[in-house]
Amino acid sequence: MNGKAARTPQSDMSVSGGRTRNPRGQGDRLRGEILAAASRLLSELGGEQAVTIRGVARAAGIAPASIYEHFADKSALIDGLVVHDHDRLADALGEAGSAHDARQALTDQMHAYCRFAVENPSHYRLLLTRRKALRDSASLTPILASVSENFERCAKNGYPLRMSPDRAAQMVFVGTHGRVALFHTSDSEDDLATVLAFADELIGLMFLSGADQ
């Protein structure tokens, strides 16, 4: 990982100061605060090795024992963070893919994917490396399916494809992932706009041009 990993958005959650104890019955709220604190630490420290139970407890303003009420150990906490990030990514793509025009929805979806990957490098890397152990709870299959559905919408609404919607979705998804990986590992002066432009060009290759029809 090069210096680009430092370009992460600031969390809206402070890591200093105390917190008000949650009323009884609001365990889900505390769990969310724990995950938010762990998320910020992962972004700031750059890797799961630096995220500890005590560090997360300090960030959330609670005692370490409170974390163990929700997560058995650090591994369980990291797994919970992976599921949390998977849901964030799925929600972002779902919201982005709601445009009336199918091709615009497709473009918006892949832009949302690129933004998440570029702006949250530690989270993105963790999501890809640990999701297999979590199986369905962090599967990328539903996300890929939503991209395929928009390719299918395109084919039905005047945007003929060079291949099946499923194949087009796989090509774009894998190609975009590879471009993001290059962004994170190269020493070039690439930025988010460059990655987005690549995604746009890749999407365009999935469609037949007027000369091809």
Protein Blocks (a to p, Z undefined) as FASTA:
>chain_A
ZZklmmccddfbdfedcdddddehilmmmmmmmmmmmmmmmmmnopaklpcfklmmmmno
pafklmmmmomblmlmmmmmmmmmmmmmmmmmmmmmmcfblklmmmmmmmmmmmmmmmmm
mlmmmmmmmmmmnmmmlccklmmmmmmmmmmmmmmnopacfbdfklmmmmmmmmmmmmmm
mmmmmcbfbdfklmmmmmmmmmmmmpccfklZZ
